Amino acid sequence: LAQLKDEGKSNHSINAIRQVLDAVMRDAVKNGYLIKNPVTNSAKFRINRRNTVLVQEPWTRDEAQQVLDAIIDTPIELFVTLALYLGLRKSEILGLKWSDLDMEAGVFTIRRSVREITRYDAGGRRITVMVEDDPKTATSRRTLVITRPVAEALMRHKVRRGSSTPLTTDPWVFASRNGTVQRPGTVANQLNKLLDVNGIRRIRIHDMRHTALVLALESGT
């Protein structure tokens, strides 16, 4: 891998080769040719984010309205509403718990964020898990008003959730079927499917935050 780097191969190409080697070595371990997969302890080459993060143009006001019309009474309605109306980060939205909402006072508080990290189990297998973390910055810990669009989306979200018994004492607002926090990939897949069905231009989830900021500025906020 180091030699490939010296030969000028990109980090993306080297990691792709590493992935193939990992599959070969895992098969060797499985069939008794090796005791341990030697690729496990080799680090991935860091990919330059400038080459991988493709920032999309924010939605226009008309596109944003099309999205808001399309998401009504869908599983991602509340998520998209929070992103477009309040510009919340993906990690902040998924990090919401029901205890963070004060419906009587009409406010909710950002107290945490969640993110995916990669770990290795006892057998050396790579697994992805969700972990709680502090908000991104000190000012990210904030209390926001539950505006009317958010309140309406929240009520429909609760109805869709039904009367199922929470699996934890402080359940996630965006929970999977087994009660764990929803994974970002699941939300992204749901969003892209909805956009494609409705013929709306795809953008990244974080670009919805950009959209909220641009629309706010255009409105004089």
ROSE-4610 file (N, C-alpha, C; in Angstrom, 1 decimal, always signed):
// ROSE-4610
residu = [L/L/L/A/A/A/Q/Q/Q/L/L/L/K/K/K/D/D/D/E/E/E/G/G/G/K/K/K/S/S/S/N/N/N/H/H/H/S/S/S/I/I/I/N/N/N/A/A/A/I/I/I/R/R/R/Q/Q/Q/V/V/V/L/L/L/D/D/D/A/A/A/V/V/V/M/M/M/R/R/R/D/D/D/A/A/A/V/V/V/K/K/K/N/N/N/G/G/G/Y/Y/Y/L/L/L/I/I/I/K/K/K/N/N/N/P/P/P/V/V/V/T/T/T/N/N/N/S/S/S/A/A/A/K/K/K/F/F/F/R/R/R/I/I/I/N/N/N/R/R/R/R/R/R/N/N/N/T/T/T/V/V/V/L/L/L/V/V/V/Q/Q/Q/E/E/E/P/P/P/W/W/W/T/T/T/R/R/R/D/D/D/E/E/E/A/A/A/Q/Q/Q/Q/Q/Q/V/V/V/L/L/L/D/D/D/A/A/A/I/I/I/I/I/I/D/D/D/T/T/T/P/P/P/I/I/I/E/E/E/L/L/L/F/F/F/V/V/V/T/T/T/L/L/L/A/A/A/L/L/L/Y/Y/Y/L/L/L/G/G/G/L/L/L/R/R/R/K/K/K/S/S/S/E/E/E/I/I/I/L/L/L/G/G/G/L/L/L/K/K/K/W/W/W/S/S/S/D/D/D/L/L/L/D/D/D/M/M/M/E/E/E/A/A/A/G/G/G/V/V/V/F/F/F/T/T/T/I/I/I/R/R/R/R/R/R/S/S/S/V/V/V/R/R/R/E/E/E/I/I/I/T/T/T/R/R/R/Y/Y/Y/D/D/D/A/A/A/G/G/G/G/G/G/R/R/R/R/R/R/I/I/I/T/T/T/V/V/V/M/M/M/V/V/V/E/E/E/D/D/D/D/D/D/P/P/P/K/K/K/T/T/T/A/A/A/T/T/T/S/S/S/R/R/R/R/R/R/T/T/T/L/L/L/V/V/V/I/I/I/T/T/T/R/R/R/P/P/P/V/V/V/A/A/A/E/E/E/A/A/A/L/L/L/M/M/M/R/R/R/H/H/H/K/K/K/V/V/V/R/R/R/R/R/R/G/G/G/S/S/S/S/S/S/T/T/T/P/P/P/L/L/L/T/T/T/T/T/T/D/D/D/P/P/P/W/W/W/V/V/V/F/F/F/A/A/A/S/S/S/R/R/R/N/N/N/G/G/G/T/T/T/V/V/V/Q/Q/Q/R/R/R/P/P/P/G/G/G/T/T/T/V/V/V/A/A/A/N/N/N/Q/Q/Q/L/L/L/N/N/N/K/K/K/L/L/L/L/L/L/D/D/D/V/V/V/N/N/N/G/G/G/I/I/I/R/R/R/R/R/R/I/I/I/R/R/R/I/I/I/H/H/H/D/D/D/M/M/M/R/R/R/H/H/H/T/T/T/A/A/A/L/L/L/V/V/V/L/L/L/A/A/A/L/L/L/E/E/E/S/S/S/G/G/G/T/T/T]
num = [1/1/1/2/2/2/3/3/3/4/4/4/5/5/5/6/6/6/7/7/7/8/8/8/9/9/9/10/10/10/11/11/11/12/12/12/13/13/13/14/14/14/15/15/15/16/16/16/17/17/17/18/18/18/19/19/19/20/20/20/21/21/21/22/22/22/23/23/23/24/24/24/25/25/25/26/26/26/27/27/27/28/28/28/29/29/29/30/30/30/31/31/31/32/32/32/33/33/33/34/34/34/35/35/35/36/36/36/37/37/37/38/38/38/39/39/39/40/40/40/41/41/41/42/42/42/43/43/43/44/44/44/45/45/45/46/46/46/47/47/47/48/48/48/49/49/49/50/50/50/51/51/51/52/52/52/53/53/53/54/54/54/55/55/55/56/56/56/57/57/57/58/58/58/59/59/59/60/60/60/61/61/61/62/62/62/63/63/63/64/64/64/65/65/65/66/66/66/67/67/67/68/68/68/69/69/69/70/70/70/71/71/71/72/72/72/73/73/73/74/74/74/75/75/75/76/76/76/77/77/77/78/78/78/79/79/79/80/80/80/81/81/81/82/82/82/83/83/83/84/84/84/85/85/85/86/86/86/87/87/87/88/88/88/89/89/89/90/90/90/91/91/91/92/92/92/93/93/93/94/94/94/95/95/95/96/96/96/97/97/97/98/98/98/99/99/99/100/100/100/101/101/101/102/102/102/103/103/103/104/104/104/105/105/105/106/106/106/107/107/107/108/108/108/109/109/109/110/110/110/111/111/111/112/112/112/113/113/113/114/114/114/115/115/115/116/116/116/117/117/117/118/118/118/119/119/119/120/120/120/121/121/121/122/122/122/123/123/123/124/124/124/125/125/125/126/126/126/127/127/127/128/128/128/129/129/129/130/130/130/131/131/131/132/132/132/133/133/133/134/134/134/135/135/135/136/136/136/137/137/137/138/138/138/139/139/139/140/140/140/141/141/141/142/142/142/143/143/143/144/144/144/145/145/145/146/146/146/147/147/147/148/148/148/149/149/149/150/150/150/151/151/151/152/152/152/153/153/153/154/154/154/155/155/155/156/156/156/157/157/157/158/158/158/159/159/159/160/160/160/161/161/161/162/162/162/163/163/163/164/164/164/165/165/165/166/166/166/167/167/167/168/168/168/169/169/169/170/170/170/171/171/171/172/172/172/173/173/173/174/174/174/175/175/175/176/176/176/177/177/177/178/178/178/179/179/179/180/180/180/181/181/181/182/182/182/183/183/183/184/184/184/185/185/185/186/186/186/187/187/187/188/188/188/189/189/189/190/190/190/191/191/191/192/192/192/193/193/193/194/194/194/195/195/195/196/196/196/197/197/197/198/198/198/199/199/199/200/200/200/201/201/201/202/202/202/203/203/203/204/204/204/205/205/205/206/206/206/207/207/207/208/208/208/209/209/209/210/210/210/211/211/211/212/212/212/213/213/213/214/214/214/215/215/215/216/216/216/217/217/217/218/218/218/219/219/219/220/220/220/221/221/221]
x = [+0.8/+0.0/+0.9/+1.9/+2.8/+3.5/+3.8/+4.5/+3.5/+2.2/+1.2/+1.2/+1.3/+1.2/+2.4/+3.6/+4.8/+4.8/+4.0/+3.8/+2.8/+2.2/+1.3/-0.2/-0.5/-1.9/-2.7/-4.0/-4.8/-5.2/-5.5/-5.9/-7.2/-8.1/-9.3/-8.9/-8.0/-7.6/-6.9/-6.1/-5.4/-6.3/-7.3/-8.3/-9.2/-9.4/-10.2/-9.4/-8.1/-7.2/-7.2/-7.1/-7.0/-8.3/-9.4/-10.7/-10.7/-10.1/-10.1/-9.1/-8.0/-7.0/-7.7/-8.5/-9.2/-10.1/-10.8/-11.8/-11.0/-9.9/-9.1/-8.5/-8.0/-7.4/-8.5/-9.7/-10.8/-11.1/-11.1/-11.4/-10.4/-9.1/-8.0/-8.1/-8.5/-8.7/-9.9/-10.9/-12.1/-11.8/-10.9/-10.5/-9.3/-8.8/-7.7/-6.3/-6.1/-4.8/-4.0/-4.7/-4.1/-4.8/-4.1/-4.7/-5.4/-4.8/-5.4/-5.3/-6.2/-6.2/-5.2/-4.1/-3.1/-3.6/-4.7/-5.1/-5.8/-6.3/-7.1/-6.3/-5.1/-4.3/-3.7/-4.0/-3.4/-4.5/-4.0/-4.9/-5.3/-6.5/-6.9/-6.2/-6.0/-5.4/-6.5/-6.2/-7.2/-7.5/-8.8/-9.2/-9.4/-8.9/-9.0/-10.5/-11.1/-12.5/-12.8/-11.9/-12.2/-12.5/-12.0/-12.2/-13.4/-14.0/-15.1/-16.4/-16.3/-17.6/-18.0/-19.1/-19.6/-20.8/-20.5/-21.6/-22.5/-23.8/-24.8/-25.4/-25.8/-26.5/-27.7/-28.0/-29.2/-30.5/-31.5/-32.8/-33.3/-33.9/-34.6/-35.8/-36.5/-37.7/-38.7/-38.9/-39.9/-39.5/-38.3/-37.9/-38.1/-37.8/-38.0/-39.5/-40.4/-41.8/-42.3/-41.7/-42.1/-41.7/-40.6/-40.2/-41.1/-41.5/-42.4/-43.8/-44.2/-45.5/-45.4/-44.2/-44.1/-43.9/-43.3/-43.0/-44.2/-45.3/-46.4/-46.8/-46.9/-47.3/-46.4/-45.1/-44.1/-43.2/-42.5/-41.6/-40.5/-40.1/-39.1/-39.6/-40.9/-41.5/-40.9/-40.8/-40.3/-38.9/-38.1/-36.7/-36.4/-37.1/-36.9/-37.4/-38.5/-39.1/-38.1/-37.5/-36.5/-35.3/-34.9/-33.7/-34.0/-35.2/-35.5/-36.0/-36.8/-37.3/-36.3/-35.6/-34.7/-33.2/-32.9/-31.5/-30.7/-31.3/-30.6/-29.6/-28.5/-27.6/-28.2/-27.8/-28.3/-28.0/-26.8/-26.5/-27.4/-27.8/-28.7/-30.1/-30.6/-31.9/-32.0/-31.1/-31.1/-30.9/-30.2/-29.9/-31.0/-32.1/-33.3/-33.9/-34.2/-35.0/-36.3/-37.3/-38.6/-38.5/-37.6/-37.4/-36.9/-36.4/-35.9/-37.0/-38.2/-39.3/-40.2/-40.5/-41.4/-42.6/-43.6/-44.8/-45.6/-45.6/-46.4/-45.8/-44.5/-43.8/-43.6/-43.8/-43.6/-42.2/-41.3/-39.8/-39.2/-38.0/-37.2/-35.8/-35.0/-33.6/-32.6/-31.6/-30.5/-29.5/-29.4/-28.5/-27.4/-27.5/-26.6/-26.6/-25.6/-25.6/-25.2/-25.5/-25.1/-24.3/-23.4/-22.6/-22.2/-21.9/-21.4/-19.9/-19.4/-18.0/-17.8/-16.5/-16.2/-15.4/-15.8/-15.0/-14.7/-13.9/-13.6/-14.0/-14.7/-15.1/-14.0/-14.3/-13.2/-12.6/-13.4/-12.9/-12.2/-12.0/-11.4/-12.2/-13.5/-14.5/-14.8/-14.9/-15.2/-16.7/-17.2/-18.6/-18.8/-20.0/-20.3/-21.4/-21.1/-22.1/-22.4/-23.5/-23.9/-23.5/-23.0/-22.6/-23.1/-23.4/-23.8/-22.6/-22.8/-21.7/-22.3/-21.4/-21.9/-22.2/-23.0/-23.2/-21.9/-21.9/-20.7/-19.9/-20.6/-20.0/-20.7/-20.1/-20.8/-22.1/-22.2/-23.5/-24.5/-24.1/-25.0/-26.0/-25.6/-26.5/-27.5/-28.7/-29.6/-31.1/-31.9/-33.4/-34.1/-35.0/-35.6/-37.1/-37.8/-39.3/-39.9/-40.9/-41.6/-42.6/-42.2/-43.0/-44.2/-45.2/-46.4/-46.1/-45.2/-44.9/-44.2/-43.4/-42.7/-43.7/-44.6/-45.6/-46.5/-46.9/-47.8/-47.1/-45.8/-45.0/-44.8/-44.6/-44.4/-45.6/-46.8/-48.0/-48.2/-48.0/-48.1/-47.1/-45.9/-44.8/-45.2/-45.8/-46.3/-47.4/-48.3/-49.4/-48.8/-47.9/-47.3/-46.6/-45.9/-45.2/-46.2/-47.4/-48.4/-48.2/-48.9/-48.8/-47.8/-46.8/-45.8/-45.1/-44.8/-44.1/-42.7/-42.2/-40.8/-39.9/-38.8/-37.9/-36.8/-36.8/-35.9/-36.6/-36.1/-36.7/-36.8/-35.8/-35.8/-35.7/-36.7/-36.6/-36.2/-35.7/-35.3/-36.5/-36.5/-37.6/-37.5/-36.3/-36.1/-35.5/-36.4/-35.9/-36.2/-35.3/-35.5/-36.5/-36.8/-37.8/-37.4/-36.1/-35.7/-35.4/-35.7/-35.6/-34.2/-33.3/-32.0/-32.2/-31.2/-31.3/-31.3/-32.0/-32.0/-30.7/-30.2/-29.0/-29.1/-28.1/-28.1/-28.4/-27.8/-27.9/-29.4/-30.1/-31.5/-32.3/-32.1/-32.7/-32.4/-31.1/-30.7/-31.3/-31.5/-32.1/-33.6/-34.3/-35.7/-35.8/-34.9/-35.0/-34.8/-33.8/-33.5/-34.6/-35.2/-36.3/-37.5/-37.8/-38.9/-38.6/-37.4/-37.0/-37.1/-36.7/-36.7/-38.2/-39.0/-40.4/-41.1/-40.7/-41.4/-40.6/-39.6/-38.8/-38.2/-37.7/-37.0/-35.5/-34.8/-33.3/-32.7/-31.8/-31.2/-30.1/-30.1/-29.0/-28.7/-27.5/-27.1/-28.0/-28.1/-28.8/-28.3/-26.9/-26.4/-26.7/-26.9/-27.3/-28.7/-29.5/-30.8/-30.6/-29.5/-29.1/-28.7/-28.0/-27.6/-28.8/-29.8/-31.0/-31.8/-31.8/-32.5/-31.9/-30.6/-29.8/-30.0/-30.0/-30.2/-31.6/-32.6/-33.9/-34.2/-33.6/-33.7/-33.1/-31.9/-31.3/-32.1/-32.7/-33.5/-34.8/-35.2/-36.4/-36.1/-34.8/-34.4/-34.2/-34.1/-33.8/-32.3]
y = [-1.2/+0.0/+1.3/+1.2/+2.4/+2.6/+1.4/+1.5/+2.1/+1.8/+2.3/+3.9/+4.3/+5.7/+6.4/+5.8/+6.3/+6.4/+5.5/+5.5/+6.5/+7.2/+8.3/+7.9/+6.7/+6.3/+7.2/+7.4/+8.2/+7.4/+8.1/+7.4/+6.6/+7.1/+6.4/+5.0/+5.0/+3.8/+2.8/+3.4/+2.5/+1.9/+2.6/+2.0/+1.0/+1.2/+0.2/-1.1/-1.0/-2.2/-2.9/-2.0/-2.6/-3.3/-2.9/-3.5/-4.9/-5.0/-6.3/-7.3/-6.7/-7.5/-8.0/-7.2/-7.5/-8.7/-8.6/-9.7/-11.0/-11.0/-12.2/-12.8/-11.9/-12.4/-12.9/-12.3/-12.8/-14.2/-14.5/-15.8/-16.8/-16.3/-17.2/-17.6/-16.7/-17.0/-18.0/-17.7/-18.6/-20.0/-20.2/-21.5/-22.1/-21.4/-22.0/-21.8/-21.0/-20.7/-19.7/-18.8/-17.8/-17.8/-17.4/-17.3/-16.0/-15.0/-13.6/-12.9/-12.0/-11.2/-10.0/-10.0/-9.0/-7.6/-7.5/-6.2/-5.4/-6.2/-5.6/-4.4/-4.6/-3.6/-2.5/-2.6/-1.6/-0.4/+0.8/+1.9/+2.3/+2.8/+3.3/+4.6/+4.9/+6.2/+7.2/+8.3/+9.4/+10.0/+10.1/+10.7/+12.2/+13.0/+14.4/+14.8/+15.4/+15.8/+16.7/+17.5/+18.4/+17.6/+16.4/+15.6/+14.7/+14.6/+13.6/+14.3/+15.5/+16.1/+17.0/+16.6/+17.3/+18.2/+19.4/+20.3/+20.7/+20.5/+20.8/+22.2/+22.8/+24.1/+23.9/+24.9/+24.8/+24.8/+24.2/+24.3/+25.8/+26.1/+27.4/+27.4/+28.5/+28.6/+27.6/+27.6/+26.7/+25.3/+24.9/+23.5/+23.1/+24.0/+23.7/+23.5/+24.3/+24.2/+22.8/+22.4/+21.1/+20.0/+20.1/+19.1/+19.1/+20.3/+20.4/+19.8/+20.0/+19.4/+17.9/+17.4/+15.9/+15.1/+15.7/+15.0/+14.8/+15.5/+15.4/+14.0/+13.6/+12.3/+11.2/+11.5/+10.4/+10.2/+9.1/+8.9/+9.9/+10.7/+11.7/+13.1/+13.3/+14.6/+15.5/+14.9/+15.7/+16.1/+15.1/+15.3/+16.5/+16.4/+17.4/+18.8/+18.8/+20.0/+20.7/+20.0/+20.5/+21.1/+20.4/+20.8/+22.0/+22.1/+23.2/+24.5/+24.3/+25.5/+26.0/+25.1/+25.6/+25.4/+24.8/+24.7/+23.8/+22.8/+22.0/+21.0/+20.7/+19.7/+18.3/+17.4/+16.0/+15.4/+15.6/+15.0/+15.5/+16.7/+17.3/+16.8/+16.6/+16.1/+14.7/+13.9/+12.5/+12.3/+13.3/+13.2/+13.6/+14.0/+14.5/+13.3/+13.5/+12.6/+13.3/+12.5/+13.0/+13.9/+13.7/+14.5/+15.9/+16.1/+17.4/+18.3/+17.8/+18.6/+19.0/+20.2/+20.7/+21.3/+20.4/+20.8/+21.9/+21.9/+22.9/+24.3/+24.3/+25.6/+26.0/+25.0/+25.2/+25.4/+24.7/+24.8/+23.4/+23.3/+22.1/+22.5/+21.6/+21.9/+21.0/+21.5/+20.7/+20.4/+19.2/+18.8/+17.9/+17.2/+16.2/+16.1/+15.4/+15.0/+13.5/+12.9/+11.5/+11.4/+10.4/+10.2/+8.7/+8.3/+7.0/+6.9/+5.8/+5.5/+4.1/+3.8/+2.4/+1.8/+0.6/-0.1/-1.5/-2.3/-3.6/-4.5/-5.6/-6.5/-7.5/-8.4/-9.3/-10.1/-10.4/-11.2/-10.4/-9.1/-8.3/-7.8/-8.0/-7.6/-6.1/-5.4/-4.0/-3.8/-3.0/-2.7/-1.2/-0.7/+0.7/+0.8/+1.7/+1.9/+3.4/+3.7/+5.1/+5.5/+6.6/+7.1/+8.5/+8.8/+10.1/+11.0/+12.3/+13.2/+14.5/+15.5/+16.8/+17.5/+18.6/+19.4/+19.9/+20.2/+20.5/+21.7/+22.7/+23.9/+24.2/+25.2/+25.6/+26.3/+27.0/+27.7/+26.8/+25.6/+24.6/+24.1/+24.2/+23.8/+24.9/+24.8/+25.9/+25.4/+26.4/+26.1/+26.9/+26.2/+26.7/+26.6/+27.5/+27.5/+26.4/+25.7/+24.8/+25.6/+25.9/+26.7/+25.9/+26.5/+25.8/+24.6/+24.9/+23.7/+22.6/+22.9/+21.8/+21.1/+21.9/+21.3/+20.3/+20.7/+19.9/+18.6/+18.8/+17.6/+16.7/+17.3/+16.5/+15.7/+16.3/+15.5/+14.4/+14.6/+13.5/+12.4/+12.8/+11.9/+11.0/+11.6/+10.8/+9.8/+10.3/+9.4/+8.2/+8.4/+7.3/+6.4/+7.0/+6.1/+5.2/+5.7/+4.9/+4.8/+3.8/+3.6/+2.6/+2.3/+1.3/+1.6/+0.6/+0.8/+1.2/+2.3/+2.6/+1.5/+1.3/+0.2/+0.8/+2.1/+2.8/+3.8/+4.2/+5.1/+6.5/+6.8/+8.1/+7.9/+7.6/+7.1/+8.3/+7.8/+8.7/+9.2/+10.4/+10.9/+10.1/+10.0/+9.2/+7.9/+6.9/+5.6/+4.5/+3.5/+2.4/+1.5/+0.4/-0.6/-1.2/-1.3/-1.9/-0.9/+0.4/+1.4/+2.2/+1.7/+2.5/+3.7/+4.6/+5.8/+5.5/+6.2/+6.0/+6.3/+5.5/+5.8/+6.8/+7.6/+8.6/+8.1/+6.9/+6.3/+5.9/+5.5/+5.2/+6.4/+7.5/+8.8/+9.3/+9.2/+9.6/+8.8/+7.5/+6.6/+7.0/+7.3/+7.6/+9.0/+9.9/+11.2/+11.1/+10.4/+10.3/+9.6/+8.6/+7.9/+8.8/+9.6/+10.6/+11.6/+12.1/+13.1/+12.6/+11.4/+10.7/+10.5/+10.1/+9.8/+11.1/+12.2/+13.4/+14.3/+13.8/+14.5/+15.8/+15.7/+16.9/+16.6/+17.7/+17.6/+17.1/+16.1/+15.6/+16.6/+16.8/+17.5/+16.6/+16.9/+16.2/+16.7/+15.9/+16.3/+17.6/+17.7/+18.9/+20.2/+19.9/+21.0/+21.6/+20.8/+21.4/+22.4/+22.3/+23.3/+24.6/+24.4/+25.6/+26.2/+25.4/+25.9/+26.8/+26.3/+27.0/+28.4/+28.4/+29.7/+30.6/+30.1/+31.0/+31.6/+30.7/+31.2/+32.2/+32.0/+33.0/+34.3/+34.3/+35.5/+36.3/+35.5/+36.1/+36.7/+36.2/+36.7/+37.9/+38.2/+39.3/+39.0/+37.7/+37.2/+37.3]
z = [+0.0/+0.0/+0.0/+0.8/+0.8/-0.5/-1.2/-2.5/-3.5/-3.4/-4.3/-4.1/-2.9/-2.6/-3.2/-3.1/-3.7/-5.2/-5.8/-7.2/-7.7/-6.8/-7.2/-7.2/-6.8/-6.8/-5.8/-6.1/-5.2/-4.0/-2.9/-1.7/-1.9/-2.8/-3.1/-3.8/-4.7/-5.4/-4.5/-3.6/-2.6/-1.7/-1.2/-0.3/-1.0/-2.3/-3.0/-3.1/-3.4/-3.4/-2.1/-1.0/+0.3/+0.7/+0.2/+0.4/-0.2/-1.4/-2.1/-1.3/-0.9/-0.1/+1.2/+1.8/+3.0/+2.8/+1.7/+1.4/+1.1/+0.5/+0.2/+1.5/+2.4/+3.6/+4.6/+4.6/+5.4/+4.9/+3.6/+3.1/+3.5/+3.5/+3.9/+5.3/+6.2/+7.6/+7.8/+7.0/+7.1/+6.7/+5.8/+5.3/+5.9/+6.9/+7.7/+7.2/+6.2/+5.6/+6.5/+7.2/+8.1/+9.4/+10.4/+11.8/+11.9/+11.3/+11.5/+10.2/+9.9/+8.8/+8.9/+8.2/+8.3/+7.9/+7.1/+6.7/+7.8/+8.8/+9.9/+10.5/+10.8/+11.5/+10.6/+9.3/+8.4/+8.3/+8.4/+8.4/+7.0/+6.8/+5.5/+5.3/+4.0/+3.6/+3.6/+4.3/+4.4/+3.1/+2.7/+1.5/+1.7/+0.8/+0.9/+0.7/+1.7/+1.7/+0.5/+0.1/-1.0/-2.3/-2.4/-3.6/-3.4/-2.2/-2.0/-1.6/-1.0/-0.6/-1.7/-2.4/-3.5/-3.0/-2.7/-2.2/-3.4/-3.1/-4.1/-3.9/-5.0/-4.9/-4.0/-3.1/-2.3/-3.2/-2.6/-3.4/-3.5/-4.6/-4.7/-3.8/-3.7/-2.9/-3.5/-4.8/-5.5/-5.2/-5.3/-5.1/-3.7/-2.7/-1.3/-1.0/-1.7/-1.5/-2.1/-3.2/-3.8/-2.8/-2.2/-1.2/+0.0/+0.5/+1.7/+1.3/+0.1/-0.3/-0.4/-0.9/-1.1/+0.2/+1.2/+2.4/+3.4/+3.2/+4.1/+4.3/+5.6/+6.1/+5.5/+5.4/+5.1/+6.3/+6.3/+7.5/+7.7/+6.6/+6.8/+6.9/+7.1/+7.1/+8.2/+9.4/+10.5/+10.3/+9.9/+9.7/+8.7/+7.5/+6.5/+7.0/+7.7/+8.2/+9.2/+10.0/+11.0/+10.2/+9.2/+8.4/+7.6/+6.9/+6.0/+6.8/+7.8/+8.5/+9.5/+10.2/+11.3/+11.0/+9.9/+9.5/+10.4/+11.1/+12.0/+11.3/+11.9/+11.3/+11.4/+10.5/+10.5/+11.9/+12.5/+13.7/+14.9/+14.8/+15.8/+15.7/+14.5/+14.3/+14.8/+14.4/+14.8/+16.3/+16.9/+18.3/+19.2/+18.7/+19.5/+20.2/+21.5/+22.3/+22.7/+23.0/+23.4/+24.6/+25.5/+26.7/+26.3/+25.1/+24.7/+24.3/+24.1/+23.6/+24.8/+24.9/+25.9/+25.2/+25.0/+24.2/+24.8/+26.2/+26.9/+26.7/+26.8/+26.6/+25.1/+24.3/+22.8/+22.4/+23.1/+22.7/+22.7/+22.1/+22.3/+22.3/+22.9/+23.2/+22.5/+21.8/+21.2/+22.3/+22.8/+23.9/+23.5/+22.3/+21.9/+20.4/+19.9/+18.5/+18.4/+17.3/+17.1/+15.8/+15.8/+14.6/+14.5/+13.3/+13.1/+13.2/+13.9/+14.0/+13.6/+13.2/+12.9/+14.0/+14.4/+15.4/+14.9/+15.7/+15.3/+16.5/+16.2/+17.2/+17.6/+18.5/+19.0/+17.9/+16.9/+15.8/+14.7/+14.9/+13.9/+12.8/+13.0/+11.9/+12.2/+11.1/+11.2/+11.3/+12.2/+12.4/+12.6/+12.2/+12.3/+13.3/+14.3/+15.4/+15.5/+16.1/+16.4/+17.8/+18.0/+19.3/+19.6/+20.9/+21.3/+21.5/+21.2/+21.3/+21.7/+22.1/+22.4/+21.1/+21.1/+19.9/+19.3/+18.1/+17.4/+18.0/+18.4/+19.0/+20.3/+21.1/+22.3/+22.1/+21.0/+20.7/+20.0/+19.7/+19.1/+20.1/+21.4/+22.5/+22.7/+22.2/+22.2/+22.3/+22.6/+22.7/+21.6/+20.9/+19.8/+19.9/+19.3/+19.3/+18.4/+18.9/+18.0/+17.2/+16.0/+15.1/+14.6/+14.0/+13.5/+12.6/+11.5/+10.6/+11.4/+12.3/+13.1/+14.0/+14.6/+15.5/+14.7/+13.5/+12.7/+12.2/+11.8/+11.4/+12.6/+13.7/+15.0/+15.3/+15.2/+15.6/+14.6/+13.3/+12.4/+12.6/+13.0/+13.3/+14.5/+15.5/+16.7/+16.3/+15.4/+15.0/+14.3/+13.4/+12.6/+13.5/+14.6/+15.5/+16.3/+16.5/+17.1/+18.6/+19.2/+20.6/+21.1/+20.2/+20.6/+21.8/+22.6/+23.9/+23.7/+24.2/+24.0/+24.6/+23.9/+24.4/+25.3/+25.5/+26.4/+27.3/+28.4/+29.3/+28.7/+27.8/+27.1/+25.6/+24.9/+23.5/+22.6/+21.5/+20.4/+19.6/+19.2/+18.3/+17.0/+16.5/+15.2/+15.6/+15.9/+16.3/+15.3/+15.3/+14.4/+15.1/+14.4/+14.9/+16.2/+16.5/+17.7/+18.8/+18.5/+19.5/+19.5/+18.7/+18.6/+17.7/+17.7/+17.0/+15.5/+14.7/+13.2/+12.6/+11.7/+11.0/+9.9/+9.7/+8.6/+7.2/+7.0/+5.7/+5.4/+6.4/+6.2/+5.8/+6.5/+6.2/+4.8/+4.4/+3.1/+2.0/+2.2/+1.2/+1.1/+2.2/+2.1/+1.4/+1.7/+1.0/-0.5/-0.9/-2.3/-3.1/-2.4/-3.1/-3.3/-2.3/-2.4/-3.4/-3.5/-4.5/-5.9/-6.1/-7.4/-7.9/-7.0/-7.3/-7.7/-7.1/-7.3/-8.3/-8.9/-9.9/-9.4/-8.2/-7.5/-7.5/-7.8/-7.8/-6.5/-6.5/-5.3/-4.8/-3.5/-2.9/-1.6/-1.0/+0.2/+1.4/+2.4/+3.6/+4.2/+4.2/+4.8/+3.9/+2.6/+1.7/+2.1/+2.8/+3.2/+4.3/+5.1/+6.1/+5.3/+4.2/+3.4/+2.8/+2.4/+1.8/+2.8/+4.1/+5.1/+5.3/+5.3/+5.6/+4.4/+3.2/+2.0/+2.0/+2.2/+2.2/+3.3/+4.5/+5.6/+5.2/+4.6/+4.2/+3.1/+2.2/+1.1/+1.7/+2.9/+3.5/+4.4/+4.5/+5.4/+6.8/+7.1/+8.5/+8.8]
